[in-house]
Amino acid sequence: MNNGKQVTSTALGVKTTSLEDALRRGDVENAGAAAQAERATERLRTRIAQEGLADVSYDAVDSPFGTLLLAATKRGVVRLAFPEENVDRVLDGLAQRLSPRIVRSSAPFERARRELDEYFLGKRRSFEMALDWTLIGTFGQRVLRATSAIPYGGVLSYAEIASEAGSPRGSRAAGSALGANPIPIVIPCHRVLRTGGALGGYAGGLERKRWLLELEGALQPRLAVS
């Protein structure tokens, strides 16, 4: 995707803190100037994204368990990173594997943000946002497309997913593909459990996996200990 021109995340991808600093100091005049500068920067980011000058856009998205990072190409969402993932490392990975022309902009994520908000509120049972599968290998795509077909509130075992992906003896390989899922939650790898119902693994942590399954009604919420 890199055609020689570069728009890096260094200048446009890092949110300025000048407005916050000015407000903290009670400096109203500079706070106004900083706010105006931030609005101009966001307009520039949006223009870059809309005019196709960037190959990858990204933005922060709120969730019940912290701030997620979403990244998208012109094809669709290509990456969702959990709060504990290092943002610079995620962006460096995208620059190396996709393109260094990366910009932060909220405009490309209006639909994705709305769908995720609805999902976390229990008002959405499936995602309709476009996805870019570029970061996923051939076998991984078979595994994750089979995973995407698991309905809301349903679960399958690793063995069942491996079979659905055309590799009945490939449970371990299927588990590795699920662990490398670059778009968790949207591609619902949390719906795959061990045979017998144990949670198994999850890149986002087992508590988060349990939370998602409880949200969907696939697991009963645990009783609070008084």
Secondary structure per residue as TSV (DSSP state, phi and psi in degrees):
chain	resnum	aa	ss	phi	psi
A	1	M	-	360.0	-13.3
A	2	N	-	-83.4	119.1
A	3	N	-	-108.4	19.3
A	4	G	S	105.4	-27.3
A	5	K	-	-87.3	145.3
A	6	Q	-	-128.5	131.5
A	7	V	-	-123.7	103.5
A	8	T	-	-90.0	166.9
A	9	S	H	-80.5	-9.0
A	10	T	H	-60.8	-48.6
A	11	A	H	-86.0	-35.7
A	12	L	H	-108.5	-12.5
A	13	G	S	-93.3	-14.4
A	14	V	S	-99.6	121.5
A	15	K	-	-67.9	128.5
A	16	T	-	-71.2	146.5
A	17	T	-	-106.5	10.4
A	18	S	H	-63.0	-37.9
A	19	L	H	-64.8	-46.0
A	20	E	H	-62.5	-41.0
A	21	D	H	-63.0	-43.2
A	22	A	H	-65.4	-41.4
A	23	L	H	-65.6	-36.9
A	24	R	H	-64.3	-34.8
A	25	R	H	-82.8	-7.3
A	26	G	T	75.1	20.0
A	27	D	-	-88.6	87.4
A	28	V	H	-63.7	-42.5
A	29	E	H	-62.3	-49.0
A	30	N	H	-69.9	-29.4
A	31	A	H	-64.6	-39.9
A	32	G	H	-64.2	-41.8
A	33	A	H	-66.3	-39.0
A	34	A	H	-66.4	-40.2
A	35	A	H	-63.0	-41.3
A	36	Q	H	-63.8	-40.6
A	37	A	H	-64.7	-39.9
A	38	E	H	-65.5	-39.4
A	39	R	H	-64.1	-40.4
A	40	A	H	-64.9	-40.0
A	41	T	H	-64.0	-41.7
A	42	E	H	-65.7	-37.4
A	43	R	H	-63.6	-38.9
A	44	L	H	-65.7	-43.6
A	45	R	H	-59.0	-45.9
A	46	T	H	-62.4	-42.1
A	47	R	H	-63.6	-41.8
A	48	I	H	-60.4	-44.1
A	49	A	H	-66.6	-44.8
A	50	Q	H	-69.3	-33.5
A	51	E	T	-88.6	6.0
A	52	G	T	73.7	20.7
A	53	L	-	-80.8	-14.4
A	54	A	-	-113.6	144.1
A	55	D	S	-88.7	-27.9
A	56	V	E	-132.4	130.9
A	57	S	E	-113.6	153.3
A	58	Y	E	-147.9	160.4
A	59	D	E	-162.8	164.6
A	60	A	E	-89.8	144.4
A	61	V	E	-134.7	131.2
A	62	D	E	-73.5	149.6
A	63	S	E	-148.1	167.4
A	64	P	T	-63.1	-17.4
A	65	F	T	-119.7	29.3
A	66	G	E	119.0	-177.4
A	67	T	E	-83.7	123.0
A	68	L	E	-93.6	156.8
A	69	L	E	-112.5	126.5
A	70	L	E	-109.4	139.0
A	71	A	E	-129.6	145.6
A	72	A	E	-144.1	150.2
A	73	T	-	-104.8	-173.0
A	74	K	S	-65.9	-21.8
A	75	R	S	-77.3	-33.3
A	76	G	S	153.1	-171.3
A	77	V	E	-63.4	129.2
A	78	V	E	-115.3	-16.8
A	79	R	E	-154.5	138.1
A	80	L	E	-130.9	121.2
A	81	A	E	-112.1	138.2
A	82	F	-	-75.5	163.2
A	83	P	T	-57.8	-33.1
A	84	E	T	-79.7	-8.1
A	85	E	S	-76.5	138.1
A	86	N	-	-71.3	121.7
A	87	V	H	-61.5	-45.7
A	88	D	H	-60.7	-38.6
A	89	R	H	-67.3	-40.9
A	90	V	H	-61.7	-46.2
A	91	L	H	-66.2	-37.8
A	92	D	H	-62.6	-40.3
A	93	G	H	-63.1	-41.2
A	94	L	H	-66.1	-39.4
A	95	A	H	-63.2	-39.1
A	96	Q	H	-74.4	-38.9
A	97	R	H	-91.8	-24.6
A	98	L	T	-117.1	-65.8
A	99	S	-	-173.6	145.1
A	100	P	S	-78.0	-3.8
A	101	R	-	-83.9	81.5
A	102	I	E	-119.2	137.8
A	103	V	E	-141.3	145.1
A	104	R	E	-86.9	127.3
A	105	S	-	-157.5	136.9
A	106	S	S	-82.4	-22.6
A	107	A	G	-56.3	-42.8
A	108	P	G	-70.2	-7.3
A	109	F	G	-114.0	14.9
A	110	E	H	-60.1	-46.3
A	111	R	H	-68.5	-45.2
A	112	A	H	-61.5	-42.4
A	113	R	H	-62.8	-42.9
A	114	R	H	-64.2	-44.1
A	115	E	H	-65.8	-40.3
A	116	L	H	-65.9	-42.3
A	117	D	H	-57.8	-45.5
A	118	E	H	-64.6	-39.9
A	119	Y	H	-62.6	-48.2
A	120	F	H	-65.2	-24.9
A	121	L	T	-85.6	-0.5
A	122	G	T	77.5	18.8
A	123	K	-	-105.2	0.0
A	124	R	-	-134.6	132.1
A	125	R	S	-107.2	-10.3
A	126	S	S	-151.6	154.7
A	127	F	-	-100.8	143.4
A	128	E	-	-118.0	-4.1
A	129	M	S	-62.1	148.1
A	130	A	-	-70.9	143.7
A	131	L	B	-121.6	149.0
A	132	D	-	-111.3	117.7
A	133	W	-	-94.2	14.3
A	134	T	T	-57.2	-35.6
A	135	L	T	-78.6	-1.7
A	136	I	S	-109.8	130.0
A	137	G	-	-71.5	178.8
A	138	T	H	-61.9	-52.5
A	139	F	H	-66.6	-41.2
A	140	G	H	-58.3	-38.1
A	141	Q	H	-64.8	-40.0
A	142	R	H	-62.3	-43.3
A	143	V	H	-64.6	-47.5
A	144	L	H	-76.8	-27.6
A	145	R	H	-70.1	-36.6
A	146	A	H	-65.3	-38.3
A	147	T	H	-64.3	-39.0
A	148	S	H	-63.2	-22.1
A	149	A	T	-83.8	-8.6
A	150	I	S	-69.1	124.3
A	151	P	-	-72.0	157.8
A	152	Y	T	-52.5	129.5
A	153	G	T	86.1	-5.3
A	154	G	-	-102.5	164.1
A	155	V	-	-142.0	155.4
A	156	L	E	-132.9	162.3
A	157	S	E	-87.9	165.0
A	158	Y	H	-58.9	-39.8
A	159	A	H	-64.4	-40.2
A	160	E	H	-66.9	-40.4
A	161	I	H	-65.9	-41.1
A	162	A	H	-59.3	-42.5
A	163	S	H	-64.4	-42.8
A	164	E	H	-61.7	-29.7
A	165	A	T	-85.6	2.8
A	166	G	T	88.0	15.7
A	167	S	-	-136.2	77.5
A	168	P	T	-56.0	-28.0
A	169	R	T	-98.3	10.8
A	170	G	-	-101.3	37.8
A	171	S	H	-58.9	-42.5
A	172	R	H	-67.0	-42.3
A	173	A	H	-65.2	-37.6
A	174	A	H	-63.7	-39.7
A	175	G	H	-62.4	-38.8
A	176	S	H	-65.4	-41.0
A	177	A	H	-64.0	-39.1
A	178	L	H	-67.1	-39.4
A	179	G	H	-66.8	-23.9
A	180	A	T	-96.4	7.5
A	181	N	-	-53.5	116.0
A	182	P	S	-80.3	-9.4
A	183	I	S	-129.9	61.9
A	184	P	B	-62.7	165.6
A	185	I	T	73.3	-58.8
A	186	V	T	-67.3	-48.5
A	187	I	B	-92.6	105.6
A	188	P	-	-80.9	67.6
A	189	C	G	-66.3	-14.0
A	190	H	G	-67.3	-13.4
A	191	R	G	-86.4	6.4
A	192	V	E	-107.9	123.6
A	193	L	E	-120.8	169.0
A	194	R	-	-71.4	155.7
A	195	T	T	-59.3	129.0
A	196	G	T	101.7	-12.5
A	197	G	S	102.2	-3.7
A	198	A	-	-65.2	150.9
A	199	L	-	-63.2	-35.1
A	200	G	-	77.5	-147.1
A	201	G	-	-103.9	170.3
A	202	Y	-	-166.6	127.8
A	203	A	T	-60.3	-29.3
A	204	G	T	-87.2	3.0
A	205	G	-	96.7	146.0
A	206	L	H	-67.7	-32.5
A	207	E	H	-64.6	-38.5
A	208	R	H	-68.8	-39.4
A	209	K	H	-61.0	-45.8
A	210	R	H	-61.2	-42.1
A	211	W	H	-58.8	-45.1
A	212	L	H	-65.4	-41.9
A	213	L	H	-67.4	-36.1
A	214	E	H	-67.6	-40.0
A	215	L	H	-56.6	-41.8
A	216	E	H	-84.3	-5.5
A	217	G	T	82.9	9.0
A	218	A	S	-78.2	-22.5
A	219	L	S	-128.1	146.8
A	220	Q	-	-79.3	135.7
A	221	P	-	-58.4	141.2
A	222	R	-	-74.4	142.8
A	223	L	-	-72.8	137.7
A	224	A	-	-68.8	142.0
A	225	V	-	-90.1	121.4
A	226	S	-	-84.9	360.0
